[in-house]
Amino acid sequence: MNIKEAASRLGISARAIRFYEEKGLIQPAKQAGNGYRTYTENDIWRLQTIAALREIGMSLQDITHALAEIDQGNQQGLEEYLELQQAVMYAQWVELKRMMDTTQRMIDLNREDGSLDVSHLHDLAGSARRLREARQNWHDRWNYDKQAAIHDQRVQVECSNDVSAKSGDDASTTSIYVQAQPASAADVHTRQVKITPPANASLSKVHTTADKPFNLYHNYDEALEQIVQWISPVSGEAGLDIGTGTGNLAGRMLNQGAVMTGIDQSREMLRTCRRKYPQMQVKLGNFLALPFADHSFDFVVSSFAFHHLGPDQQQLALEEMQRVLKNTDKVRICLTDLMFTDSAHRDTYIKYAATAGDIEQQRALRERHFPLLDELCRRLGHLGYETKLVRHNELLHTVMAVPMQ
């Protein structure tokens, strides 16, 4: 068929078809005598695919890559591009939802005060702008796509080093002095406390005695097992692992009978995860715009990933976790990561690191945003959760949050 007939069949303009040809997305044959384009059924199918991908907002560059995956018969590659576009749409939806909420707060303030207070509007607008920038400014500065191939090996090596030095770890572990008392004796065992920190409380006094090379994955297996123990998934429960990487935490949840979904911003990490756990659903995405509908999961977990977010981004991430959790009193959030207990601990640790000469330690402090534990618990409290924690070593903590009763 000619271009007019193709355009009529597809419901698009001939100009659009010529545009896609100029961009190299289609290459119709040309008649030898007059040079007119001739469109085959394969060309029509390709134009339908292009139109569909444009309809969901995919860029021409991503459409080019997606068509290449189709041409090579790579269904997984095409799925990844669709997931990427879905993640973009969820990010836009989350941002629009926040703008709607801010607008409603402005309306409520105007009604309460009886007259519009410009200073209130300015404060709300400034807060919304900072949160929008926090969401938009996140990027993967660590290039986990390149790290994916050796990630599990690296963790295994560092965990092996950790085991060989475990007696030394026990000797150097410092104590946490918590102001709040546990609810009952049942809530306490070795290095575990229940906390409800006061608004301006200092959570602990810490003496930094690190005498070994910095290791991001000290007590890795112990921390993941702690999450599994605390979550204790019931068979069939739906769980979300954010920053799942190669699926080491989610895999343990699968073994307990949970129906697990993992998200990560790294395609290569997810490809490894798919190979290891083909029964697990995985998606491209990140903490700041979870590509799922509201009230989708019974629990949310994350390990060694939360520190990739800045302070404002960490608040957004907690709100996103709450959004995708079901509206029941049995939901839970469990995070394990390197965290400072409070600002005093952070300042002491940074001061020590500056003189210790450990290059990996100094790089980690520069590049990562280890949360303040007291601030994290306070934020979870504001969202309606009570928390408990376990301290595995000087920096590594596991925090469990459940709805307040």
Contacts in CASP RR format, 6 or more apart in sequence:
PFRMAT RR
TARGET T0000
AUTHOR 0000-0000-0000
METHOD contacts of the structure
MODEL  1
MNIKEAASRLGISARAIRFYEEKGLIQPAKQAGNGYRTYTENDIWRLQTI
AALREIGMSLQDITHALAEIDQGNQQGLEEYLELQQAVMYAQWVELKRMM
DTTQRMIDLNREDGSLDVSHLHDLAGSARRLREARQNWHDRWNYDKQAAI
HDQRVQVECSNDVSAKSGDDASTTSIYVQAQPASAADVHTRQVKITPPAN
ASLSKVHTTADKPFNLYHNYDEALEQIVQWISPVSGEAGLDIGTGTGNLA
GRMLNQGAVMTGIDQSREMLRTCRRKYPQMQVKLGNFLALPFADHSFDFV
VSSFAFHHLGPDQQQLALEEMQRVLKNTDKVRICLTDLMFTDSAHRDTYI
KYAATAGDIEQQRALRERHFPLLDELCRRLGHLGYETKLVRHNELLHTVM
AVPMQ
1 9 0 8 1.000
1 38 0 8 1.000
1 39 0 8 1.000
1 44 0 8 1.000
2 36 0 8 1.000
2 37 0 8 1.000
2 38 0 8 1.000
2 39 0 8 1.000
3 14 0 8 1.000
3 17 0 8 1.000
3 18 0 8 1.000
3 36 0 8 1.000
3 37 0 8 1.000
3 39 0 8 1.000
4 14 0 8 1.000
5 39 0 8 1.000
6 14 0 8 1.000
6 17 0 8 1.000
6 39 0 8 1.000
6 43 0 8 1.000
6 44 0 8 1.000
6 47 0 8 1.000
7 13 0 8 1.000
7 14 0 8 1.000
7 16 0 8 1.000
7 17 0 8 1.000
9 44 0 8 1.000
10 17 0 8 1.000
10 44 0 8 1.000
10 47 0 8 1.000
10 48 0 8 1.000
10 51 0 8 1.000
12 47 0 8 1.000
12 51 0 8 1.000
17 26 0 8 1.000
17 47 0 8 1.000
20 26 0 8 1.000
20 47 0 8 1.000
20 50 0 8 1.000
21 27 0 8 1.000
21 28 0 8 1.000
21 37 0 8 1.000
23 60 0 8 1.000
23 64 0 8 1.000
24 64 0 8 1.000
25 46 0 8 1.000
25 50 0 8 1.000
25 60 0 8 1.000
25 63 0 8 1.000
25 64 0 8 1.000
25 67 0 8 1.000
26 43 0 8 1.000
26 46 0 8 1.000
26 47 0 8 1.000
26 50 0 8 1.000
28 37 0 8 1.000
28 38 0 8 1.000
28 39 0 8 1.000
28 40 0 8 1.000
28 43 0 8 1.000
29 37 0 8 1.000
29 38 0 8 1.000
29 40 0 8 1.000
30 36 0 8 1.000
30 37 0 8 1.000
30 38 0 8 1.000
31 37 0 8 1.000
31 38 0 8 1.000
39 47 0 8 1.000
46 67 0 8 1.000
49 67 0 8 1.000
49 70 0 8 1.000
50 63 0 8 1.000
50 67 0 8 1.000
53 62 0 8 1.000
53 63 0 8 1.000
53 66 0 8 1.000
53 85 0 8 1.000
54 63 0 8 1.000
56 85 0 8 1.000
56 89 0 8 1.000
57 85 0 8 1.000
57 88 0 8 1.000
57 89 0 8 1.000
58 66 0 8 1.000
58 81 0 8 1.000
58 85 0 8 1.000
62 81 0 8 1.000
62 84 0 8 1.000
62 85 0 8 1.000
65 81 0 8 1.000
66 77 0 8 1.000
66 78 0 8 1.000
66 81 0 8 1.000
66 82 0 8 1.000
69 75 0 8 1.000
69 77 0 8 1.000
69 78 0 8 1.000
69 81 0 8 1.000
70 78 0 8 1.000
76 271 0 8 1.000
76 274 0 8 1.000
80 267 0 8 1.000
80 270 0 8 1.000
80 284 0 8 1.000
83 283 0 8 1.000
83 284 0 8 1.000
83 285 0 8 1.000
83 291 0 8 1.000
84 284 0 8 1.000
86 283 0 8 1.000
86 291 0 8 1.000
87 283 0 8 1.000
87 284 0 8 1.000
87 285 0 8 1.000
87 286 0 8 1.000
87 289 0 8 1.000
87 291 0 8 1.000
90 289 0 8 1.000
90 290 0 8 1.000
90 291 0 8 1.000
90 292 0 8 1.000
91 135 0 8 1.000
91 288 0 8 1.000
91 289 0 8 1.000
93 289 0 8 1.000
94 135 0 8 1.000
94 288 0 8 1.000
94 289 0 8 1.000
94 320 0 8 1.000
95 132 0 8 1.000
95 135 0 8 1.000
95 289 0 8 1.000
98 128 0 8 1.000
98 131 0 8 1.000
98 132 0 8 1.000
99 128 0 8 1.000
102 124 0 8 1.000
102 125 0 8 1.000
102 127 0 8 1.000
102 128 0 8 1.000
105 124 0 8 1.000
106 120 0 8 1.000
106 121 0 8 1.000
106 124 0 8 1.000
109 117 0 8 1.000
109 120 0 8 1.000
109 121 0 8 1.000
109 124 0 8 1.000
110 116 0 8 1.000
110 117 0 8 1.000
113 120 0 8 1.000
130 312 0 8 1.000
131 312 0 8 1.000
131 315 0 8 1.000
131 316 0 8 1.000
134 288 0 8 1.000
134 310 0 8 1.000
134 312 0 8 1.000
134 313 0 8 1.000
134 316 0 8 1.000
135 288 0 8 1.000
135 289 0 8 1.000
135 313 0 8 1.000
135 316 0 8 1.000
138 286 0 8 1.000
138 288 0 8 1.000
138 308 0 8 1.000
138 309 0 8 1.000
138 313 0 8 1.000
140 265 0 8 1.000
140 266 0 8 1.000
140 308 0 8 1.000
141 367 0 8 1.000
142 308 0 8 1.000
142 367 0 8 1.000
144 151 0 8 1.000
144 245 0 8 1.000
144 264 0 8 1.000
144 265 0 8 1.000
144 266 0 8 1.000
144 268 0 8 1.000
144 269 0 8 1.000
145 266 0 8 1.000
145 267 0 8 1.000
145 268 0 8 1.000
145 269 0 8 1.000
146 268 0 8 1.000
147 154 0 8 1.000
147 269 0 8 1.000
148 245 0 8 1.000
148 246 0 8 1.000
148 266 0 8 1.000
148 268 0 8 1.000
148 269 0 8 1.000
148 271 0 8 1.000
148 272 0 8 1.000
149 268 0 8 1.000
149 272 0 8 1.000
151 245 0 8 1.000
151 246 0 8 1.000
151 269 0 8 1.000
151 272 0 8 1.000
152 246 0 8 1.000
152 248 0 8 1.000
152 272 0 8 1.000
154 217 0 8 1.000
155 217 0 8 1.000
155 220 0 8 1.000
155 248 0 8 1.000
158 215 0 8 1.000
158 216 0 8 1.000
158 217 0 8 1.000
158 218 0 8 1.000
158 220 0 8 1.000
159 217 0 8 1.000
159 220 0 8 1.000
159 221 0 8 1.000
161 215 0 8 1.000
162 169 0 8 1.000
162 215 0 8 1.000
162 217 0 8 1.000
162 218 0 8 1.000
162 219 0 8 1.000
162 220 0 8 1.000
165 212 0 8 1.000
168 212 0 8 1.000
169 212 0 8 1.000
169 218 0 8 1.000
169 219 0 8 1.000
169 393 0 8 1.000
172 209 0 8 1.000
172 210 0 8 1.000
172 211 0 8 1.000
172 212 0 8 1.000
172 394 0 8 1.000
173 191 0 8 1.000
173 391 0 8 1.000
173 393 0 8 1.000
173 394 0 8 1.000
174 206 0 8 1.000
174 207 0 8 1.000
174 208 0 8 1.000
174 209 0 8 1.000
174 394 0 8 1.000
176 191 0 8 1.000
176 193 0 8 1.000
176 203 0 8 1.000
176 204 0 8 1.000
176 206 0 8 1.000
176 341 0 8 1.000
176 391 0 8 1.000
177 204 0 8 1.000
177 205 0 8 1.000
178 193 0 8 1.000
178 195 0 8 1.000
178 203 0 8 1.000
178 204 0 8 1.000
179 197 0 8 1.000
179 198 0 8 1.000
179 201 0 8 1.000
179 202 0 8 1.000
179 203 0 8 1.000
180 194 0 8 1.000
180 195 0 8 1.000
180 196 0 8 1.000
180 197 0 8 1.000
180 198 0 8 1.000
180 201 0 8 1.000
182 188 0 8 1.000
182 193 0 8 1.000
182 194 0 8 1.000
183 194 0 8 1.000
187 193 0 8 1.000
187 194 0 8 1.000
187 388 0 8 1.000
188 194 0 8 1.000
191 390 0 8 1.000
191 391 0 8 1.000
191 392 0 8 1.000
192 388 0 8 1.000
192 389 0 8 1.000
192 390 0 8 1.000
193 388 0 8 1.000
193 389 0 8 1.000
194 386 0 8 1.000
194 387 0 8 1.000
194 388 0 8 1.000
195 203 0 8 1.000
195 377 0 8 1.000
195 387 0 8 1.000
195 388 0 8 1.000
195 389 0 8 1.000
196 377 0 8 1.000
196 386 0 8 1.000
196 387 0 8 1.000
197 203 0 8 1.000
197 374 0 8 1.000
197 377 0 8 1.000
197 378 0 8 1.000
199 378 0 8 1.000
201 374 0 8 1.000
202 342 0 8 1.000
202 344 0 8 1.000
202 374 0 8 1.000
203 341 0 8 1.000
203 342 0 8 1.000
203 373 0 8 1.000
203 374 0 8 1.000
203 377 0 8 1.000
204 341 0 8 1.000
204 342 0 8 1.000
204 345 0 8 1.000
205 344 0 8 1.000
206 341 0 8 1.000
206 344 0 8 1.000
206 345 0 8 1.000
206 348 0 8 1.000
206 349 0 8 1.000
206 394 0 8 1.000
208 348 0 8 1.000
208 349 0 8 1.000
208 352 0 8 1.000
208 394 0 8 1.000
209 394 0 8 1.000
210 352 0 8 1.000
210 356 0 8 1.000
210 361 0 8 1.000
210 394 0 8 1.000
213 358 0 8 1.000
213 360 0 8 1.000
213 361 0 8 1.000
214 358 0 8 1.000
214 360 0 8 1.000
214 361 0 8 1.000
214 364 0 8 1.000
216 304 0 8 1.000
216 338 0 8 1.000
216 364 0 8 1.000
217 304 0 8 1.000
218 392 0 8 1.000
218 393 0 8 1.000
218 395 0 8 1.000
218 396 0 8 1.000
219 392 0 8 1.000
219 393 0 8 1.000
219 396 0 8 1.000
220 304 0 8 1.000
222 392 0 8 1.000
223 303 0 8 1.000
223 336 0 8 1.000
223 392 0 8 1.000
223 396 0 8 1.000
223 398 0 8 1.000
224 248 0 8 1.000
224 249 0 8 1.000
224 252 0 8 1.000
224 303 0 8 1.000
224 336 0 8 1.000
225 252 0 8 1.000
226 336 0 8 1.000
226 390 0 8 1.000
226 392 0 8 1.000
226 398 0 8 1.000
227 249 0 8 1.000
227 252 0 8 1.000
227 301 0 8 1.000
227 303 0 8 1.000
227 334 0 8 1.000
227 336 0 8 1.000
227 398 0 8 1.000
228 249 0 8 1.000
228 252 0 8 1.000
228 253 0 8 1.000
228 256 0 8 1.000
230 332 0 8 1.000
230 334 0 8 1.000
230 398 0 8 1.000
230 400 0 8 1.000
231 253 0 8 1.000
231 299 0 8 1.000
231 301 0 8 1.000
231 332 0 8 1.000
231 334 0 8 1.000
231 400 0 8 1.000
232 256 0 8 1.000
233 239 0 8 1.000
233 253 0 8 1.000
233 256 0 8 1.000
233 257 0 8 1.000
233 258 0 8 1.000
233 298 0 8 1.000
233 299 0 8 1.000
234 258 0 8 1.000
234 298 0 8 1.000
235 256 0 8 1.000
235 257 0 8 1.000
235 258 0 8 1.000
236 257 0 8 1.000
236 258 0 8 1.000
236 259 0 8 1.000
237 257 0 8 1.000
237 258 0 8 1.000
237 259 0 8 1.000
237 298 0 8 1.000
237 299 0 8 1.000
238 258 0 8 1.000
238 259 0 8 1.000
238 261 0 8 1.000
238 296 0 8 1.000
238 297 0 8 1.000
238 298 0 8 1.000
239 253 0 8 1.000
239 258 0 8 1.000
239 259 0 8 1.000
239 260 0 8 1.000
239 261 0 8 1.000
239 297 0 8 1.000
239 298 0 8 1.000
239 299 0 8 1.000
239 300 0 8 1.000
239 301 0 8 1.000
240 260 0 8 1.000
240 261 0 8 1.000
240 262 0 8 1.000
240 263 0 8 1.000
240 290 0 8 1.000
240 292 0 8 1.000
240 296 0 8 1.000
240 297 0 8 1.000
240 299 0 8 1.000
240 300 0 8 1.000
240 301 0 8 1.000
240 324 0 8 1.000
241 247 0 8 1.000
241 249 0 8 1.000
241 250 0 8 1.000
241 253 0 8 1.000
241 260 0 8 1.000
241 261 0 8 1.000
241 262 0 8 1.000
241 263 0 8 1.000
241 300 0 8 1.000
241 301 0 8 1.000
241 302 0 8 1.000
241 303 0 8 1.000
242 262 0 8 1.000
242 263 0 8 1.000
242 286 0 8 1.000
242 287 0 8 1.000
242 290 0 8 1.000
242 300 0 8 1.000
242 301 0 8 1.000
242 302 0 8 1.000
242 305 0 8 1.000
242 317 0 8 1.000
242 321 0 8 1.000
243 262 0 8 1.000
243 263 0 8 1.000
243 264 0 8 1.000
243 265 0 8 1.000
243 286 0 8 1.000
243 287 0 8 1.000
243 302 0 8 1.000
243 305 0 8 1.000
244 250 0 8 1.000
244 262 0 8 1.000
244 263 0 8 1.000
244 264 0 8 1.000
244 269 0 8 1.000
244 270 0 8 1.000
244 273 0 8 1.000
244 282 0 8 1.000
245 264 0 8 1.000
245 266 0 8 1.000
245 269 0 8 1.000
245 270 0 8 1.000
245 272 0 8 1.000
245 273 0 8 1.000
245 305 0 8 1.000
246 269 0 8 1.000
246 272 0 8 1.000
246 273 0 8 1.000
246 276 0 8 1.000
247 262 0 8 1.000
247 273 0 8 1.000
247 276 0 8 1.000
247 277 0 8 1.000
247 280 0 8 1.000
248 303 0 8 1.000
249 301 0 8 1.000
249 302 0 8 1.000
249 303 0 8 1.000
250 260 0 8 1.000
250 262 0 8 1.000
250 273 0 8 1.000
250 277 0 8 1.000
250 280 0 8 1.000
250 301 0 8 1.000
251 260 0 8 1.000
251 276 0 8 1.000
251 277 0 8 1.000
251 280 0 8 1.000
253 260 0 8 1.000
253 301 0 8 1.000
254 260 0 8 1.000
254 277 0 8 1.000
254 279 0 8 1.000
254 280 0 8 1.000
260 277 0 8 1.000
260 280 0 8 1.000
260 281 0 8 1.000
261 280 0 8 1.000
261 281 0 8 1.000
261 282 0 8 1.000
261 283 0 8 1.000
261 292 0 8 1.000
261 297 0 8 1.000
262 273 0 8 1.000
262 280 0 8 1.000
262 281 0 8 1.000
262 282 0 8 1.000
262 283 0 8 1.000
263 282 0 8 1.000
263 283 0 8 1.000
263 284 0 8 1.000
263 285 0 8 1.000
263 286 0 8 1.000
263 290 0 8 1.000
263 291 0 8 1.000
264 270 0 8 1.000
264 273 0 8 1.000
264 282 0 8 1.000
264 284 0 8 1.000
264 285 0 8 1.000
264 286 0 8 1.000
265 284 0 8 1.000
265 285 0 8 1.000
265 286 0 8 1.000
267 284 0 8 1.000
270 282 0 8 1.000
270 283 0 8 1.000
270 284 0 8 1.000
273 280 0 8 1.000
273 282 0 8 1.000
274 280 0 8 1.000
274 282 0 8 1.000
283 291 0 8 1.000
284 291 0 8 1.000
285 291 0 8 1.000
287 302 0 8 1.000
287 305 0 8 1.000
287 306 0 8 1.000
287 309 0 8 1.000
287 313 0 8 1.000
287 316 0 8 1.000
287 317 0 8 1.000
287 320 0 8 1.000
288 309 0 8 1.000
288 313 0 8 1.000
288 316 0 8 1.000
288 317 0 8 1.000
288 320 0 8 1.000
289 320 0 8 1.000
290 320 0 8 1.000
290 321 0 8 1.000
290 323 0 8 1.000
290 324 0 8 1.000
292 324 0 8 1.000
293 324 0 8 1.000
294 323 0 8 1.000
294 324 0 8 1.000
295 324 0 8 1.000
295 325 0 8 1.000
295 326 0 8 1.000
295 327 0 8 1.000
296 324 0 8 1.000
296 325 0 8 1.000
296 326 0 8 1.000
297 324 0 8 1.000
297 325 0 8 1.000
297 326 0 8 1.000
297 331 0 8 1.000
298 325 0 8 1.000
298 326 0 8 1.000
298 328 0 8 1.000
298 330 0 8 1.000
298 331 0 8 1.000
298 332 0 8 1.000
299 325 0 8 1.000
299 331 0 8 1.000
299 332 0 8 1.000
299 333 0 8 1.000
299 334 0 8 1.000
300 321 0 8 1.000
300 324 0 8 1.000
300 325 0 8 1.000
300 332 0 8 1.000
300 333 0 8 1.000
300 334 0 8 1.000
301 333 0 8 1.000
301 334 0 8 1.000
301 335 0 8 1.000
302 334 0 8 1.000
302 335 0 8 1.000
302 336 0 8 1.000
302 337 0 8 1.000
303 335 0 8 1.000
303 336 0 8 1.000
303 337 0 8 1.000
304 336 0 8 1.000
304 337 0 8 1.000
304 338 0 8 1.000
305 337 0 8 1.000
306 314 0 8 1.000
306 317 0 8 1.000
306 335 0 8 1.000
306 337 0 8 1.000
306 371 0 8 1.000
307 337 0 8 1.000
307 338 0 8 1.000
307 339 0 8 1.000
307 368 0 8 1.000
307 369 0 8 1.000
307 370 0 8 1.000
307 371 0 8 1.000
308 368 0 8 1.000
308 369 0 8 1.000
309 316 0 8 1.000
309 317 0 8 1.000
309 369 0 8 1.000
310 369 0 8 1.000
311 369 0 8 1.000
311 371 0 8 1.000
311 375 0 8 1.000
314 369 0 8 1.000
314 371 0 8 1.000
314 376 0 8 1.000
314 379 0 8 1.000
315 379 0 8 1.000
318 333 0 8 1.000
318 379 0 8 1.000
318 380 0 8 1.000
318 383 0 8 1.000
319 383 0 8 1.000
321 333 0 8 1.000
322 333 0 8 1.000
322 383 0 8 1.000
325 331 0 8 1.000
325 333 0 8 1.000
329 403 0 8 1.000
329 405 0 8 1.000
331 402 0 8 1.000
331 403 0 8 1.000
332 400 0 8 1.000
332 401 0 8 1.000
332 402 0 8 1.000
333 380 0 8 1.000
333 385 0 8 1.000
333 400 0 8 1.000
333 401 0 8 1.000
333 402 0 8 1.000
334 398 0 8 1.000
334 399 0 8 1.000
334 400 0 8 1.000
334 401 0 8 1.000
335 376 0 8 1.000
335 398 0 8 1.000
335 399 0 8 1.000
336 392 0 8 1.000
336 396 0 8 1.000
336 397 0 8 1.000
336 398 0 8 1.000
336 399 0 8 1.000
337 370 0 8 1.000
337 371 0 8 1.000
337 396 0 8 1.000
337 397 0 8 1.000
338 364 0 8 1.000
338 368 0 8 1.000
338 370 0 8 1.000
338 395 0 8 1.000
338 396 0 8 1.000
338 397 0 8 1.000
339 370 0 8 1.000
339 371 0 8 1.000
339 372 0 8 1.000
339 373 0 8 1.000
339 376 0 8 1.000
339 395 0 8 1.000
339 396 0 8 1.000
339 397 0 8 1.000
339 399 0 8 1.000
340 346 0 8 1.000
340 349 0 8 1.000
340 370 0 8 1.000
340 371 0 8 1.000
340 372 0 8 1.000
340 373 0 8 1.000
340 395 0 8 1.000
341 372 0 8 1.000
341 373 0 8 1.000
341 374 0 8 1.000
341 397 0 8 1.000
342 372 0 8 1.000
342 373 0 8 1.000
342 374 0 8 1.000
342 375 0 8 1.000
343 372 0 8 1.000
346 370 0 8 1.000
346 372 0 8 1.000
349 365 0 8 1.000
349 394 0 8 1.000
349 395 0 8 1.000
350 365 0 8 1.000
353 361 0 8 1.000
353 362 0 8 1.000
353 365 0 8 1.000
354 362 0 8 1.000
370 395 0 8 1.000
373 389 0 8 1.000
373 397 0 8 1.000
373 399 0 8 1.000
376 399 0 8 1.000
377 387 0 8 1.000
377 389 0 8 1.000
377 399 0 8 1.000
380 387 0 8 1.000
380 399 0 8 1.000
380 401 0 8 1.000
381 387 0 8 1.000
381 401 0 8 1.000
381 404 0 8 1.000
384 403 0 8 1.000
384 404 0 8 1.000
385 401 0 8 1.000
385 402 0 8 1.000
385 403 0 8 1.000
385 404 0 8 1.000
386 401 0 8 1.000
386 402 0 8 1.000
386 403 0 8 1.000
386 404 0 8 1.000
386 405 0 8 1.000
387 399 0 8 1.000
387 400 0 8 1.000
387 401 0 8 1.000
388 399 0 8 1.000
388 400 0 8 1.000
389 397 0 8 1.000
389 398 0 8 1.000
389 399 0 8 1.000
389 400 0 8 1.000
390 397 0 8 1.000
390 398 0 8 1.000
391 397 0 8 1.000
392 398 0 8 1.000
END
